[in-house]
């Protein structure tokens, strides 16, 4: 299905997505005519697809058939064109999604950081509001020991991807179909090693150049290439191997998309699809040598721009929003939709006005990384600045025009750089004033250690 085109609001320089209407109707039905939101408890499902960059979905422009089900959800709901994650790696970014806090505030940055118990999570608010809560996650850094699943009454944190956790999540959904529930489904099926099952693997390798003999994009191989960037002899992949790895990555997306289709079909069979809010989101994307390396640690938009699609009975169907939003905005948005209180701690803001065809004051997005000289990024309406705290290096990109951010304009636009530096200073004051120290996970148990090693996080 073709998504409806955006129209501009008369009250803001920001573009806001809404369903196409006749010109006369646009003129005669101003934004103020929208009916007030009648928030009420209803089922909510979050499909949290780890390592999924936005532009590999069909609804974000990928010509490959990676996401027909997700594309349909976007056509029935609201697609946020420019959503930025708060970090390029799983622990800090997932913690931000589930707490509405920036990493420098919630403190989860390193490999053994555990979310502090005093921080309120999305699961806790939904549970306190009377919802059944279930989290079915793919282990690794989503393991319950890292604290991100606080508040979820049912926790299944098994490695094995959707083949393992998908049936368990479907069964839980059936058991709670007559209740209001929050269901979190997280998968690493798109993450390295790029190893999708058949028939998806063969389907997406058709017509792709053969890789170098013996090459497979395993977690170990890709991590070796990434780490070589810090040496005097950085490794790179030839173009045919990049194309091969990207085809397998896309195949993994289609595999996950087919699983989402199973949940949609089950919701329809249960008779609750129309009253359920469904979310598709990711914690970060993936590099395929657009900036000289692979995997995810840098703050370029190939890594920090993620999909956000919200299909809800309370949203304006078939619309696109081009405002800049952040993944920390998801928690306040969902809480407003179900009529639950937003914790005072939240640093994100509700996007409900955008879901309903209205507008919000433009607000920059902020991302941070402890790598590459402690990078920070600020994303405004049309430009992004990436700043390295250690070296002082500044980069500036017109990301909407230059999507892969290949043309650095920092030396040509000192006024924009100055404005972003001021915003970054104000943001730094905000996050440091509310900083919480993460606790230490302690000694990793053997199962978690093996899960992280399989994902390439441990040597």
C-alpha positions in Angstrom: 0.0 0.0 0.0 1.2 3.5 -0.7 1.5 5.7 2.4 -0.4 9.0 2.3 1.5 12.1 1.4 2.3 14.7 4.1 0.7 18.1 4.2 2.2 21.1 5.9 0.6 22.6 9.0 -0.3 26.3 8.7 0.8 26.9 12.3 4.4 25.7 12.2 7.4 25.6 10.0 7.7 21.9 10.9 6.2 19.3 8.6 3.6 17.1 10.2 2.3 13.9 8.5 -1.4 13.4 8.1 -3.8 11.5 5.7 -4.4 13.1 2.3 -7.6 15.1 2.2 -9.3 17.2 -0.5 -7.9 20.7 -0.6 -11.2 22.2 0.4 -11.4 19.9 3.4 -7.9 20.9 4.5 -9.0 24.6 4.3 -12.2 24.0 6.2 -11.0 21.6 8.9 -8.1 23.3 10.8 -6.0 21.4 13.3 -8.1 22.7 16.2 -11.1 20.6 14.9 -9.4 17.4 16.0 -11.4 15.6 18.7 -9.7 15.4 22.1 -7.8 12.2 22.8 -10.0 9.8 24.8 -7.2 7.8 26.3 -8.2 4.4 27.8 -6.4 1.2 28.7 -6.0 -1.2 25.7 -3.5 -3.8 24.6 0.0 -2.6 23.5 2.6 -4.7 21.7 6.2 -3.5 21.0 8.2 -5.2 18.4 11.8 -4.2 19.3 14.0 -5.3 16.5 17.6 -5.0 17.6 20.1 -3.5 15.1 17.5 -2.5 12.5 18.4 0.6 10.5 15.4 2.5 9.1 16.4 2.6 5.5 16.4 -1.2 5.1 12.6 -1.3 5.4 10.4 -0.9 2.3 8.4 1.9 3.9 11.6 3.8 4.4 12.8 3.4 0.9 14.4 0.0 0.5 13.5 -1.4 -2.9 14.0 -5.0 -1.7 10.9 -6.7 -0.3 12.2 -6.8 3.2 9.1 -5.8 5.1 5.6 -6.2 3.6 3.9 -6.7 7.0 5.7 -3.7 8.6 4.9 -1.7 5.5 1.2 -2.5 6.0 1.4 -1.4 9.6 2.9 1.8 8.5 0.2 2.3 6.0 -2.5 1.7 8.7 -0.7 3.8 11.3 1.9 6.6 11.6 5.4 6.4 10.3 8.0 8.7 11.9 10.5 9.5 9.2 13.3 10.8 11.4 13.6 9.0 14.7 17.0 9.0 16.4 18.2 6.6 19.0 20.1 7.8 22.1 23.1 5.5 21.6 24.7 3.2 19.0 24.9 0.1 21.2 22.3 -2.1 22.9 22.7 -1.5 26.6 22.4 2.3 26.7 19.9 2.5 23.9 17.5 -0.2 25.1 17.7 1.4 28.6 16.7 4.7 27.1 13.7 3.2 25.3 12.4 1.6 28.4 13.1 4.5 30.8 12.7 7.7 28.7 16.1 8.8 30.0 19.4 9.7 28.2 22.3 7.3 28.8 24.2 9.9 30.7 21.2 10.1 33.1 20.4 6.4 33.5 24.0 5.4 33.6 23.9 2.2 31.6 26.8 2.5 29.2 29.3 -0.3 29.8 29.1 -4.0 29.4 28.4 -4.8 33.0 26.2 -1.9 33.9 22.9 -2.7 35.5 20.0 -0.3 35.6 19.6 1.2 39.0 16.5 -0.1 40.8 15.2 3.4 41.7 14.7 4.2 38.0 11.1 3.6 36.8 10.7 1.5 33.7 7.9 1.2 31.2 7.0 -2.2 32.5 6.6 -0.9 36.0 4.3 1.9 35.1 2.1 -0.4 33.0 2.0 -3.0 35.8 1.1 -0.3 38.4 -1.7 0.8 36.0 -3.3 -2.7 36.1 -1.9 -4.1 32.9 -0.7 -7.7 32.4 3.0 -7.3 31.4 5.1 -9.8 29.5 8.6 -9.4 28.1 9.9 -12.0 25.6 13.4 -11.1 24.8 16.4 -12.6 23.0 18.8 -12.8 25.9 22.2 -11.1 25.7 22.0 -7.5 27.0 18.3 -7.8 27.4 18.8 -10.6 30.0 16.8 -9.8 33.2 20.0 -9.5 35.2 20.7 -6.1 33.5 17.6 -4.6 35.0 15.8 -3.4 31.9 12.8 -5.8 32.5 11.9 -4.4 35.9 8.1 -4.4 36.2 7.4 -7.1 33.7 5.6 -9.8 35.6 6.4 -12.4 32.9 10.0 -12.5 31.7 11.3 -14.9 29.1 14.9 -14.1 28.2 16.1 -17.0 26.1 18.5 -16.8 23.2 17.5 -18.4 19.9 15.6 -15.6 18.3 11.9 -15.6 17.3 12.0 -19.3 16.6 12.4 -19.8 20.4 10.6 -16.8 22.0 8.0 -16.2 19.3 5.7 -19.2 20.1 6.0 -18.4 23.8 5.0 -14.8 23.2 2.0 -15.9 21.0 0.8 -18.3 23.8 1.1 -15.5 26.4 -0.9 -13.2 24.2 -3.7 -15.8 23.8 -3.8 -16.3 27.6 -4.2 -12.5 28.1 -6.4 -11.7 25.1 -9.3 -10.6 27.4 -7.1 -8.3 29.4 -5.3 -5.0 28.8 -1.7 -6.0 28.4 1.8 -4.7 27.5 3.8 -7.2 25.4 7.5 -6.5 24.6 9.0 -8.7 21.9 12.7 -8.2 21.4 14.9 -10.1 18.9 18.5 -10.2 17.7 17.5 -12.0 14.5 18.8 -9.1 12.4 22.0 -8.8 14.4 25.3 -10.5 13.6 25.9 -13.3 12.7 23.8 -12.5 9.6 22.5 -16.1 9.3 18.9 -16.1 8.2 17.2 -19.5 7.7 15.8 -20.8 4.4 14.0 -19.8 2.3 14.8 -16.2 3.2 18.5 -16.7 2.8 18.3 -18.0 -0.8 15.6 -15.5 -1.8 17.7 -12.5 -0.9 21.0 -13.9 -2.2 19.6 -14.4 -5.7 21.4 -12.1 -8.1 24.0 -11.0 -5.5 27.7 -11.2 -6.4 29.4 -14.2 -4.9 31.5 -13.4 -1.8 35.2 -14.0 -1.5 35.7 -17.8 -1.0 35.4 -18.7 2.6 33.8 -15.3 3.7 30.8 -15.4 6.0 29.7 -12.3 8.0 29.9 -14.0 11.4 30.0 -12.0 14.6 33.7 -12.8 15.0 34.7 -11.8 11.4 32.7 -8.5 11.5 34.0 -7.7 15.0 37.6 -8.3 13.8 37.1 -5.8 11.0 35.6 -3.3 13.3 38.4 -3.5 15.9 41.0 -3.2 13.2 40.0 0.4 12.7 42.0 1.2 15.8 45.2 -0.2 14.4 47.7 0.9 11.8 46.3 -1.6 9.3 42.5 -1.3 9.3 40.7 -4.0 7.4 37.9 -3.4 4.9 35.6 -5.7 2.9 35.6 -5.8 -0.9 32.3 -4.6 -2.5 31.1 -8.1 -3.2 31.4 -9.1 0.4 29.6 -6.0 1.6 26.8 -6.7 -0.9 26.7 -10.3 0.4 26.5 -9.3 4.0 23.9 -6.7 3.3 21.7 -9.2 1.5 21.8 -11.6 4.4 21.0 -8.7 6.8 18.0 -7.9 4.6 16.9 -11.5 4.6 17.0 -11.4 8.4 14.6 -8.5 8.3 12.2 -10.3 6.1 12.3 -13.3 8.4 11.4 -11.1 11.4 8.7 -9.4 9.3 7.1 -12.8 8.6 7.0 -13.4 12.3 5.3 -10.1 12.9 2.7 -11.2 10.4 2.0 -14.2 12.7 1.3 -11.9 15.6 -1.0 -9.7 13.4 -2.9 -12.8 12.2 -3.3 -14.0 15.8 -4.6 -10.6 16.9 -7.2 -10.7 14.2 -8.2 -14.3 15.1 -8.6 -13.2 18.8 -10.7 -10.2 17.7 -8.5 -7.6 19.3 -6.4 -6.3 16.4 -8.5 -3.1 15.9 -8.1 -2.1 19.6 -4.4 -2.9 19.9 -1.5 -0.4 19.6 1.4 -2.0 17.8 4.9 -0.4 17.7 7.9 -1.2 15.5 11.1 0.3 16.8 14.9 -0.5 17.1 17.7 0.5 19.4 20.2 1.3 16.7 21.1 0.5 13.1 24.2 -0.9 11.4 27.1 0.3 9.3 28.1 -1.4 6.0 31.3 0.6 5.4 29.5 3.9 4.6 32.0 5.4 7.0 34.9 3.0 6.7 33.8 0.2 9.0 31.1 -2.2 10.0 28.7 -2.9 12.9 27.6 -0.1 15.3 29.5 2.4 17.5 29.5 5.6 15.5 26.8 8.2 15.6 26.2 8.6 11.9 22.5 8.3 10.9 23.1 4.9 9.4 23.4 3.8 13.0 21.3 6.3 15.0 18.3 6.7 12.6 15.9 4.0 13.5 12.4 3.0 12.5 9.4 4.1 14.6 6.0 3.0 13.4 2.9 3.3 15.7 -0.3 1.7 14.5 -3.0 2.6 17.0 -6.8 3.0 17.2 -6.1 6.5 18.5 -3.7 7.5 15.7 -4.5 9.1 12.4 -4.1 6.2 10.0 -1.8 6.4 6.9 0.3 9.3 7.9 3.9 10.2 7.9 5.6 12.6 10.4 8.8 14.3 9.4 9.5 16.0 12.7 12.6 14.9 14.5 11.8 12.6 17.4 13.8 10.4 19.8 13.4 6.8 21.0 13.0 8.2 24.6 9.7 9.7 23.3 8.1 6.2 23.1 7.5 5.7 26.8 5.5 9.0 27.3 3.6 8.4 24.1 2.4 5.0 25.1 1.5 6.1 28.6 -0.6 8.9 27.3 -2.4 6.6 24.9 -3.5 4.2 27.6 -4.2 7.0 30.2 -1.3 6.1 32.5 0.8 8.7 34.4 4.2 9.7 32.9 7.0 9.6 35.5 8.5 12.9 36.4 11.9 11.5 35.6 11.0 11.2 31.8 13.2 13.2 29.5 11.3 12.3 26.4 8.0 13.8 25.4 4.7 12.4 24.2 4.3 12.4 20.4 0.5 11.9 20.7 -0.2 15.3 19.0 1.8 14.1 16.0 -0.1 10.8 16.0 -3.3 12.7 15.7 -2.2 15.1 12.9 -1.3 18.0 15.2 2.1 19.6 15.9 4.8 20.0 18.5 7.4 22.6 19.0 10.6 21.5 17.1 13.1 19.8 19.4 16.6 18.5 18.7 17.5 14.9 19.3 20.6 13.9 21.2 22.8 10.8 20.9 25.9 9.8 22.7 28.6 7.2 22.5 31.5 6.3 24.8 33.5 5.3 21.7 35.4 7.3 19.1 36.5 10.0 21.5 33.2 10.1 23.4 31.1 11.3 20.6 27.9 13.3 20.9 25.4 14.2 18.2 22.7 16.8 18.0 20.0 16.5 15.3 18.0 19.6 14.3 15.3 20.0 11.7 17.6 19.8 8.7 21.2 19.4 10.0 23.1 17.2 12.4 26.4 17.9 14.2 28.6 15.1 15.5 31.2 16.2 18.1 34.1 14.2 19.6 34.7 15.4 23.2 38.3 14.1 23.3 39.6 15.5 20.0 37.3 18.4 19.6 36.5 17.3 16.0 33.2 18.6 14.6 31.2 17.3 11.7 28.0 18.8 10.2 25.7 17.1 7.7 22.4 18.0 6.0 21.1 14.6 6.8 17.8 14.8 4.9 19.5 15.5 1.6 22.7 13.6 2.4 21.2 10.5 4.0 24.5 8.6 4.4 26.2 11.8 5.6 29.1 11.9 3.2 29.6 15.6 2.8 30.9 17.4 6.0 29.8 21.0 6.0 31.2 22.1 9.3 33.8 24.5 7.9 31.1 26.1 5.6 28.4 26.8 8.2 30.0 28.2 11.4 26.6 29.7 12.6 25.0 26.2 12.6 27.9 24.7 14.4 27.8 27.5 17.1 24.1 26.9 17.6 24.5 23.2 18.0 27.4 23.6 20.4 25.1 25.8 22.6 22.3 23.2 22.5 24.8 20.5 23.4 26.0 22.5 26.4 22.5 22.9 27.7 21.8 19.2 27.1 24.9 18.2 29.0 23.8 20.3 32.0 20.4 18.6 31.9 21.7 15.0 31.9 24.4 15.6 34.5 22.0 17.3 36.9 19.8 14.1 37.0 22.6 11.5 36.7 22.0 8.1 38.3 24.9 5.7 38.9 24.3 2.3 37.4 25.0 -0.8 39.5 27.5 -3.5 38.6 26.0 -6.7 37.1 28.9 -8.6 38.8 30.2 -11.9 37.5 28.4 -12.9 34.4 26.8 -16.3 34.7 27.9 -18.8 32.1 24.7 -18.7 30.0 24.7 -14.9 29.7 28.4 -14.9 28.9 27.9 -17.5 26.1 25.0 -15.4 24.7 27.1 -12.3 24.6 30.0 -14.2 23.0 27.6 -15.5 20.3 26.6 -11.9 19.5 30.3 -10.9 19.2 30.4 -8.8 22.4 33.0 -10.9 24.2 36.2 -12.4 22.9 
